[in-house]
Amino acid sequence: MHVQILYMGTSVYIPSLALSGITPVSVNVAIALTSGICTAYTVCGGLKAVVWTDTFQSVVMFIGVLAVLIQATLFAGGFENVWAALERGGRVNMWEFNLDPKIRQTIMGFIIGGSATYSQITCCSQPVVQRFMSCKSVKDARISAAVAVLPKILLTLIPVGCGAAAYAYYEHCDPLSSGKISKPDQLLPYMVLEIFSAFPGFAGLFVAAAYSGTLSTVSSGINSLSAMILEDFIIPMKPQLTSKTQMSISKITGVVLGCIVASISFTCSLSSGTVFALAFTFRGACGGPILGAYILGLFLPWCNTTGVLVGQVVGAAFTIWIALGGLIYGRDPVTDHVLPVLTDSCGNASLNNSNMHWIGPQNITSSGYSVTTSLPFSNDTLSENQEISYNDLYGVSFMYYALIGCLTTVIVGMITSLLTGVNDPKKMNPKVFVPLIDNSCFPESVRQFFRFGVPPLTGNIKNGERQDEPDTSDKQQDTKLMESSAVEVVSLRENDNLYESGI
């Protein structure tokens, strides 16, 4: 739950920054407006409102970023000029398979570290799992997951193209270093104002695209978390509550979550890092240990409850320690591979000293934990040949935070289970165990080995679902619950037609 709340906070910050960049509205006011609007329609409309608005917002988001990509590429002189600018600036480095975890962003870091992050999002995130559970069958859920891959790839690659076009457009006058903007995340809204100055309304389309992604994330998050809080915490303690009371509690829960999300977004506005880095930091530091806990529970039947709890706490603490160390003590610009930017065509624009670290390292030598530089990298001007000490552990890229948290949780969880007494796999419930290998293409001996002694389930498999449970009443009820929102859960228990909407 805490992972989703932190991520929603960063999501609200993105469109607020875009809105403040093209309108006189300040970032704080934009955050308050965004959080309020999103919370209001989620509380009043329920899951149906979330699903339909997500559909419409996806279309707007795609059209908006595609328009920016096309126009920015045209202003930069076409695709050939964009690619040439990237080559001149050393930005064509996506195929450098460097395994050094201290490099901020590499293709290997995205594949290895990003896999853990997106596994947590897809498999352990409440909003995503709620969508899978609302499908009619496991087969339908698998189809929906497969169909979602292509739009996800497109909505990832198109913004990358926008960034490449922005670099080519500002190749000789970086807006951040020249003081035209104060944060890296303001670069794209600033460019949109320039390239669409002759096309009224297109800047608003960009803001709408940014808002679409945020509202989709926050609305589904508030809805799913409200349902989880109602079902897992409130109803078990107060099962005698009436439907009307439970509905009111759900609405109040949604409003409280909206306020918490707004508070986190205000905190994000104080950071000098990019939103992408903040999102991966939150996801990694908190989501990685959750993924590790799921791995312990699903695949390793020896692990006990104490092992899972201790592993998750230690994994989260260790990852947060690394993340905070990197924020407080900084990262080595040599191993971080900060690339230089140019300001030779900015005219009389004065350089912003607070942004000099984005100009990149020049004439730098690094040895061990220290670096010698004659160029300032922070607000404080460094004297020539002054040494800055960097810790290699704190220099690990945020791309690997989820993987570190996950592995730490699994290792500590298994060790703790061994010390406190492991579970007997033969006594485990096979319904809550998932073998690492259980495909019929493998020999029976291999499949049996990876069951680790857990008794097999009996019954036939049909349409991706095991047909071995004679009583389907609970399953049908669970399906209805997941198709509904938190308040709709209340109505299903007493009268399916009593209420049709809620949070």
N, C-alpha and C positions, 0 to 999 in steps of 0.2 A: 504494500500500500504506500509506504513512504517513498519508494522509487517512483511510482506513478505521480505522486504529488510534486516531487522535485522536478520531474520532467515537464509536468504541466506548467510549472512556474517559468521555466525557460521558454516554453512554447508561447506563453502570453507575452513575454518580453519581445519576441521577434516582430510581430506586426505593430506593436506599440512603438518600436524604434522606427519602423518604416513610416508610420503615420506621422510621427513627430518630425521626420526628415522632409516631408513634402507639404506639411501644413504648419500653422503657428502653434498647434497643440503640443504641449510639453510631453515628455516621456511618461512622467508620473500620472498626468491626467489621462493619457492614452491607456496606460495599464489599468487604471480604475474603470474606464469605460469598457475596455475589452472584457475584463473579468466580470463586470456587472451584467453586460448583455449576454454573455455566454452562460452565466449561472442562471439568469432569468429564464431563458427559453428552455434550458435543460430541466429546470425544476418544474416548469409549467407543462412542457410537452412530453416528457418521458422518452422511452426508448424509440418510439415511432418518430418523434421529432428528431432524435439524434441520427437515425438511419437515413431519413429523407434529406435532412440538411447535409449530412456527410456526402450523399450522392451529388447533390447540387454543388457543394463546395469543391468536390473533386474536379468537376468540369471547369469551374471558374479558375481553380488553381492551375490546371493544365494550360488553359488558354492564356492566363496572365503571364506565366513564366515563359511560354513559347513566344509570346509577342515581344517580351524583353530580349530573348535570345536573338530573334530575327533582326530587330531594330539595332541592337548593340553590334551585331556582326556587320550589318550594313554600314554603320557609322565608323567602325574600325577598318573598313576597306574590304570586307569580304573574308571568307574563311581562310584564303591563302595568306592574307596579311595577318590574321589572328595567329595562325600557326607559325608564321615566320617570327612574330613578336615573342611567342612562347619559346621558340628555339633560341632567339637572341638572349632572352633572359634566363635561360637554363631551366625553364619550367616544364619541358618535355621530359619528365623523369618518372612517368608512371610505370615504366618497365624496369626500374632499378629494384631488383629483388634483394634488398639489404635487410638482413636479419637483426641489425643493431636495434634493440628496443628503445634506445635513447633518441633516435631520430623521430621527430614529432609526427610525421605522416609519411608512410611508405605503402606500397602495394601489399607487401607482406604483413605490415602492421594491420592493414585493413582486413586482409584475409584471415590472419590468425587471431588477432585481438578483436576485430569486428565481428567475427563469427560467434564468439562468446556473447558479445553484446546483443546481437540480433537473435541469437538463440533464446536468450532470456526474454526479449521482447515478444517473440513469437510463441514461445512455449509456456512462459510463466507469468505473462502480463494479464491482469484481470480483464481489461477491455477486449483484448484479442481472444482470450479463452472464452469469454462470454459470447463473442460472435460465433466461434466454432460450436459452442454448445447449443446455440439457437438453430443450427442446421438440423434437418430432419433425420440425418443418419451420418455415420462416420464417413461414408463415401462422399456425401455432399460436402462435408467439412473439408475433406482432402481436395475436392474439386475447387472449392472456394479459395483454399490456400494456394493452389497451383495457378488459378486465374489471376490472383493478386500479384504474382511475381512480375509480370510484364509492366503494369502501370507503376509498380514500385521502382523498377529499373529506369523507366522513362523519367519519372519525377525525381530521380537521383542524378541522372546524366544531364538533363536539361539545365538545372542550376549550375552544374559544373561548367557547362558551356557558357552560361552567363558570366561566370567568374573569369573564364578565359578571355571572353570578349571585353570584359571590363579592364583586364590587365592590358590588353592591346590598345584599348581606347585611351588609357591613362599611362601608357608606357613611359613617357618622358616627363610626366608631372603627377606624381603620386599624391592624391588628395589628402591622405593621412599625414604624410611627412610635410606637406606644404601648409598644413593647418586649416585646410578647408573643411575637414571633418575631424571629429574628436575620437571616434571609435572605428575599428575596422568594419564592424557590422553596418555602419552607415554608408559604406561605399556604394552598394547597389542602389539604395533609394536616391542617393545623390546623382548617380549616373542616369537613373530613370527620369529625373527632373530635366536633365540636359537633353537627352536624346528624344524625349517626347514633348519638348517645349512647344513644337508646332502642331501637336495633336491633342487638343483638349479632351480630357476624360481618360486618356491612356495611363496617366500616372495613377488615377483612381483605380483603374483595372489592376495595376500592380499591387496596390494596397489591398484590394479585394482578394487577390490571389494569396497574399501573405496571411490575411485574416482567415481565409478558408482553411488553410492547413492548421492554424491554431485552434479555431473553433471546433474543427473536427476532432482534434486530439483532446481538448479540454472537456467538451461536452460528453464524449464517450467515457472519458476518465471519471468525471463527476458522477455520471449515471451508474457506472459499474461499481465504483467505490461506495456509493450510497447503498446499492443493493447488497454489497458484501457486509457493510457495517450493520445493516438491518438484520440480515440472515445469520451472521456469525457471532454477533456480540449482543445486540439488543433483544432479539426474540428468545434466545436461549435463557437470558436472565429474567425476562418478563413475558412468558408465553401467553399470559392472560390478557394482554393488551388487545383492545378492540381494533378493528380494521381502520377506523377513522383516526385513532390515536397513532397507529403505526404509519399511516399516510402522513400525518403531520410531522412525526419524528423524521421521516425520510426527507421531507421538504426542508426541514431545519438543518438536517445533516448536509444536504446539498448546498445550502447557503453558507454554512460554516466552511465546507471544503473550498467554495469559491473565494472566501476571504483569505484562507490559508494560501491558496494559489496566488492570489494578488500580492500577499506579503512576500512570498518567495520571489516573485517577479520584480518587486521593488528592490530586493536584495541583489538580484542579478544585474540590475542597472548600475550598481556600484562597482561591478567588476570590470577590469580592463581587458579581460579575455574575450574571445569570440563566443558566440552562442553555441556553435558546433562543439567547441572544446568543453564548455560548461555542460552541455547535454551528455556528452560521452563521459565526462567525469562523474556526473550524478548516476548515470546508468551503470557505469563500471563499479564505482565505489559501493553502491547499494545493491545493484542488480546482480552482479557477479556472485556474491555469497548466496543469494536466493537461488540462482541456477545450481550452485553447488549443493544446496540443501535438497533440491529436487532430484539431482543425480544420486545422492546418498539414499533417498527414500525409494526411488523407482528401480534402480539398477543394482544396488548393493544391499542384499538382504541382511547382512550381518550387522549393519549399523543400527544403533539404538537411538532412542529419543535424546538422551544426554549428548551423544556424539553429534547429532544434527544441530542441537542448540549451541553447544560449545563451538563447533566448527563454524557456524554462521556468524557468531559474535566475533570470534577471532579473525575470520576472513574479512568482515566488514571493518573492524578496527584497524587491521593491517593495511587495507587498501585506502581507507580514509587518511591514515597516517602518511602514506606516500603522496596522496593527492594534496593534502595540506602542506606537506614539506615542499612540494614543487611550487605551490602558490606563494609560499612565504619566502623561501630561499632562492627561487628562480631556477632557471635551467641554463645549461651551458650552450651559448649560441653556436659554438663550433659543432658539437654533436647534434644540436637541434636543427642544423642545416637551414638557418634563416637566410633566404635569398635576398640579394640587394634590390632596391627599387631606385628609380631615377627621379630627379627634380630639376633637370637642366633646362626644361622648357616652361618653368613656372613663372618666368618673368621676375617681377619684384616681390612675389609672394614670400613672406618670411617663414622660415622653417619652424615648425613646432617642436621645441626641445623635448616635450613630454612624449613625442612619438618617434624620437630618433632611433629607438631600438628596432623600428621596422625598416630602417635603411639597410640593415644587415651588417654582418661582421666583415671587417676589412682589416688586413694586416694583423691577423689574430694568430697567436700560437697557443697551443693548449698542451698541458702535460699533467697527467694524473687528475687531480681534483681542482686544478687552478687554470685560469686563463689570463693572458696578458693582452691588453687592448689599449688602443689610443682613441677609441670611439665610444661615446656615451651610449649606454643601453638602458638607462632608466632616467628618472627625473633628476637625479643627482649627477652632476658633471664629475667624471672621474679624471684624476690626474694621469699624466702619461706614465705608462708602464705600471699602473696600479693593478694589483692582482685581486681577482674575485674568486672565492672558493666555491666549488659546486660539488654536491654529493651525487654520485652515480645513481643511487637508489631513488633520490628525488627527481632525477632526470629522466626516469622512465616515461615514455609517451603515454598520454591518457588513453590511447587506443588499446593499451594492454591492461587497463585497470580491471575490466570485467573478467579477463582470463586469470589475472592474479588472484582476485577475490574468490573465483570459482575453485581454482586449484588449492588455494589455502584452506577453504572450507572442506573440500573433500579429504585432503590429507589429515587435517586436524580432527575432522569428524571420525575418520577411520581409526586414528590412534586413540582418541578418547573412548571410542566404543570397545577397543581391545582392552583398555585399562579398566573400564567399568563393567565389562561383561557383554560379549556380543550376543546378538539374537541367534536362535537356532533356525536356519533356513527351512528345515523340515516342518516347522510349526507356523511358518508364515502363511498369510492369506494370499493365495495366488492371484486374486483379483486386483491386488494393489502392487503387483510385481511385473516389471517389463524386462524380459531377457534382452541382453545386448544383441544377440543373434537369434532370430526365431523365424527365419525364412525357410520355406520348404525346399529351396534349391540347395541348402546345406544338408550334409548327412545327419541322420538322427543323433549319432553320437556327439557331434559338434553342438547341436541344438540343446541336447541334454546337459552337456558340460556347462553351457552358459546359463542354465537355470540355477546353478549353484546349489542344487538340492531342494529347491522350492518345488512343491507338488504341482503337476501340470493341471491346467483347466480342462474340463471335459465339455464336449458339445461341438457343434458344427459352426463353421464360419460362413456367414451369408451377408453379402453387401457390406463387407468390412466390419460386421458386428458379430460377436459371439452369441450364439443362440443357446445359452445354457442356463438362463434364469427364467423359471416359470412365472415368477411374480413380476410383472412389468409395471405395477401401479406406481412404484417409487420413481422408476425411470421416466414414465410419462409425466409425472408431476414435475420432475427435475427439468424436463424439456420445456414445459410450460413456464417454469420459473425463469429459465434463462432467456426465453423469448420475451419475457416481460421486464419491466423496469422494477425498481425497488418497491414502488407503491403498488404496481400491478401485481406483485407477489402477494400482497395482502388480499386483494380481491379474489385471486384464484383459490384461496383457502376457503372462502365462504360462499362466494357466488361469482361464477365466471363472467357474468354480465353486469355485475354491480358497478364496477368502475372500469373505464376504458383508458384512462391516462393517468399520469402522475410523473414523478421524477424518474 
